[in-house]
Amino acid sequence: MLRNAMKQCGLIAILRGVEPHEVAAIGLKLYEAGFRIIEVPLNSPQPFDSIRSLRNALPADCLVGAGTVLTTDQVAAVKRAGGEIIVMPHSDPEVIAAAKQAGLACAPGVATVTEAFAALAAGADVLKMFPAEQLGPNVVKAWRAVIPREVALLPVGGITPENLATFVSAGASGFGLGSALYKPGLSADQVGQNANRFVAAWCAIQENSNTAETAETPEIKN
């Protein structure tokens, strides 16, 4: 399911600080904009209630889960709440294993190639490159040269509509979006406006990529 969601849209919404009473309306705006993966960090107010609310409100093709997952007990609690993806700031192999054993997708946070390959060996589905502000596009490019193309690299931290293209050209597969998309106090409509800007930038990158690929393909004449 994660692979399908990423094909639909490579942008992951991070709703840090969201509250249960507002999360469904925000989630629907994100879905309308094109988002298909939404995470509620566990250091948000009543995060499991928010995860449950999102899961009940959104269509089945939208993946809902938790961020800032630190322990195996939290993995179990996320699953009980209806979560389907575990996003971590670190790459603890025990937490990754617990997620996979629970049948959940897992995106551990990594900041070095050593951590990246260890996370993949532990069962990671995608790699969260965190913090992206520190790593930057040059590191993404260097990692892409050694990490298999089928492994998604997802920079998180400091991502804006304006810098998406730079990271994609370096080899990023998608992004986790935090305060530039959502921060406490924003209305659902405001989040929807931010989401539309991100999706427009993402779609423009995909269209440019497809155009470039078409131009590079030689014409076959009979």
N, C-alpha and C positions, 0 to 999 in steps of 0.2 A: 504493500500500500504506500510506503514511503516513496518508492521509485515512481509510482504513478502520480503522487502528489507533486513531486519535484518536477516531473515532466509538464504538469499543468502550469506551475509557477515556481521558480526557484527562490522565492522570498519567504522567509519564516518570520511571523510576527511575534515579538517578545512583549508581553503585556505586564511588565514589572510594576507592581503597585496597584493593579486593577482590583476592584472590589466586586463581590458577587452580584450586587444589585444592578451593576452597569455592564457586566461583561457580555451578556447575550446580545445586547444592542450593538456593542462595539464589534463583537464577532461577526454579526450579520453584515455590518458595513465592510469589514475586511473581506468577507466571502464575496460580496457583491463586486468589490474591486478586483477580485481575482485570486486572493490568497487562498491557499489550500493546506497550510500548516500554521497552527497557532499554539504558542506555549505560554503557560502561566508560571512564572518563576515561583518557587516555593517560599521565598521570603516576601511574598505578597500577602495581603490580608485574606485569611480563610481560603487559601489557594485550592484546596480540594473541592470546596463548594463551587468555585469559579470553573474548575475543570468539568465538574459534573454539569453545570449550567450550560457551558459551551457545547458539550457533547449532546445534550438534549436539544439544543436550539439549532445546531448546524447540520446540513446534509452529511450523509455517510462518507462522501468523498473528501471531506475536510478532516485532516488529521489533527487531533487535539492531544496535548500532552503537557508536560511540566519541564521547567527549566530550573537551574540551580539545584539539581538533585545530587545529594552528597552521600547518601547511605542506602544500603540494601533495604532497610525498613521503609524508607521513603519510596523506593521503587514499588514495593507491594502496595503502599497506600495510593500511589498514583493509579495503579491498575484497578484497585477497588473503586476509585472515583470515575473510572471509564477512560482514563488516559491511554494513549496508544504510542507515545514517543517519550523517551527519556533524554533530556538535554542536560549536559553536565559542564561545569566550569573546569573540571579536571578529567583525568583519564584513569581512575581507579579501576583495575581489572575486575575486582569483585562486584562493583556496581554495574559494570558493563555486562558481566556474566549473569547477574541477577535480572537485568532487563531482558536479555535474550532468553533466559529460562522462563520468564514470564510471558514471552511471546510479544515483547514490545520492541519497537525500533529504538536505536540508541545512537546519540550524537555526542560523543565525549569531547571535551575541550583539550586541545593540544597546542603547544607552543614551540616544539622542536620536532625534527624528523624522527628522532629516536622515540619520542612519545607517540608520534603518529603511527609508526609501524607496530609499536607495542599495543596500541589501541586496536589496530586492525587485527592483530593476532588474537586479541581477547574477544573479538566479535563485533567491533564497531561497524555500523552501517555506513556512516558518513563521518567526516572529520570537521569539527568546529575549530577553526583557526582563531584563537583568542589569546590576547586582545589584538584585533586587526590594526588598531592605531600603532601599536608597537611593531608588529610584524611587517605590515606594508606590502604593496604589490610586488616588490622585488623578491621578497621571501616566498610569496605565492608562486612566482615564476620559477624559483629555484626548486621548490617542493614538487611542482608539476613535472619537472624533468625526471624525477625519480619515483614518484607515487603513481601507480597505474591510473590511466585516464578514466577508467570506469569508477574510480573512487571519487566521490564528490568532496571538494574542498569548499568549506563555507566560512568565509571571514565574518567575524562578529565583533562589533565595537567601532563606533565612529563612522558607520556606513551612512551615506546620504545619496539621494538621487544623482547628485553631480559626480560622485566618485565611483559609481557602479561600473561604468565602462572601463575605467583604468584597471580595476581588479579583474574584470572578466577577461580583458586582453592578456592579463598575466596568467590566467588559468583558473580563476575562481568559477565554481559551478553554480553558486547561489549564495545567499546571504541571510544572516540573522539580523533583524532590524529592531533596535531598541528605542531610545528616546527621540530619535528623529521621526519615528512613526507614532509612538504612543508614550505619553508620560502622564502621571496622575493629574487629574484636573481637566484634561481634554474631554470634550463631549464626543459622542459617537460620530456626529457629523464632521467634527474636526479631524478625528482619526480617519474617517473615510476620505477626506480631502488629501491627507498625507499619503494614505494608501494608494489613491489614484495617481499621485505624482510618482511614487515608487514603481507602480506597475507600468505606467507609461514609459518610464526610463528603461525598465527591464524589457518591455516589448520592443522598444526601439533598438536595443542592443541585439535582440534575437533576429529582428528583421534585417538589420545590417549584416549580421553574420550569415544569414541565409542568402542574401544578395551577393555577398562576397564569394560564398561557396559556389553559387550558380555561375558567377563570372569566371571562376577558376576551372570549371568543368568544360573540357573541350567539346565542341559540337561534333556529333557523330553523323557522318554522311553515308548514305547508302551508295 
